[in-house]
């Protein structure tokens, strides 16, 4: 299991420490699913925390050290990540498509 300090990556999901989360309007999600990839492969927060919708993105508030897991674990980029207590912003990896001349979210 990887331990996170200030940022981490699990497949196409980036996790970034963000100390000013309390300043953003947020709404708690009904589940601890952070992101869903192709074929319903979920990135999930397991532990004492919450997944929040903030503006156009996703955030986490974690009260005690917790784990982000991906089911199923299919390669080395999707191992569980232990994250410390704190606030985090979630971003998705993007790629440029030269045919459509647009940025697209990467899905695993």
C-alpha positions in Angstrom: 0.0 0.0 0.0 1.3 3.5 -0.9 1.3 6.2 1.7 0.3 9.7 0.5 2.0 12.9 1.7 0.8 15.9 -0.4 -0.4 14.3 -3.6 -1.0 10.9 -5.1 -2.3 9.3 -8.3 -4.4 6.1 -8.7 -4.9 5.3 -12.3 -6.6 8.3 -13.9 -7.5 10.0 -10.5 -5.2 12.6 -9.0 -5.5 13.4 -5.2 -4.1 16.8 -4.1 -4.0 18.2 -0.6 -6.0 21.4 -0.4 -6.0 23.2 3.0 -8.7 25.7 2.0 -11.6 23.3 1.4 -13.7 24.9 4.1 -13.9 28.0 2.0 -15.8 26.2 -0.8 -19.5 25.5 -0.9 -19.8 21.7 -0.7 -22.5 19.0 -0.7 -21.9 15.5 0.6 -22.4 12.7 -1.8 -24.6 9.7 -0.9 -21.7 7.3 -1.3 -18.0 7.1 -0.8 -17.3 6.6 -4.6 -14.8 9.2 -5.7 -14.8 8.3 -9.4 -16.1 5.6 -11.7 -14.0 4.4 -14.7 -15.0 2.3 -17.6 -16.8 -1.0 -16.8 -17.9 0.3 -13.3 -14.3 0.3 -11.9 -14.7 2.5 -8.8 -12.2 4.5 -6.8 -13.6 4.5 -3.3 -12.8 6.2 0.0 -12.8 3.6 2.8 -12.5 5.1 6.3 -13.6 8.0 8.4 -14.3 10.7 5.8 -16.7 12.0 3.2 -16.8 12.6 -0.6 -18.0 16.0 -1.5 -19.2 17.7 -4.6 -17.7 21.2 -4.8 -18.5 23.4 -7.8 -17.4 21.6 -10.9 -15.3 19.0 -9.1 -14.9 16.5 -6.3 -13.3 16.8 -2.9 -12.5 14.7 0.2 -12.6 15.5 3.8 -10.8 12.8 5.8 -11.0 12.8 9.6 -8.6 9.9 10.4 -6.1 8.1 8.1 -8.1 6.3 5.5 -7.6 4.3 2.3 -8.6 4.9 -1.3 -9.1 1.6 -3.1 -9.8 0.7 -6.7 -11.9 -2.4 -7.5 -10.7 -4.5 -9.1 -6.9 -3.9 -8.6 -5.7 -4.7 -12.1 -2.1 -3.3 -12.2 0.5 -1.4 -10.2 -1.2 2.0 -10.8 -4.3 1.0 -8.9 -2.9 -0.2 -5.6 -4.6 1.1 -2.4 -3.4 4.5 -1.2 -3.3 5.4 2.5 -4.2 9.0 2.9 -3.7 11.1 6.1 -6.4 13.2 7.7 -7.1 16.5 5.9 -8.8 18.0 2.9 -8.2 17.0 -0.7 -9.3 18.0 -4.2 -9.8 15.2 -6.8 -8.9 15.8 -10.5 -9.0 13.5 -13.5 -6.1 13.0 -15.9 -6.8 14.6 -19.3 -5.3 14.0 -22.7 -5.4 16.1 -25.9 -7.2 14.6 -28.9 -5.5 16.0 -32.0 -8.5 14.8 -34.2 -11.1 16.7 -32.3 -8.7 19.3 -31.0 -10.1 19.0 -27.5 -9.1 17.9 -24.0 -10.7 14.6 -22.9 -10.9 12.9 -19.6 -8.9 9.7 -19.4 -10.8 6.7 -18.0 -9.3 3.5 -16.7 
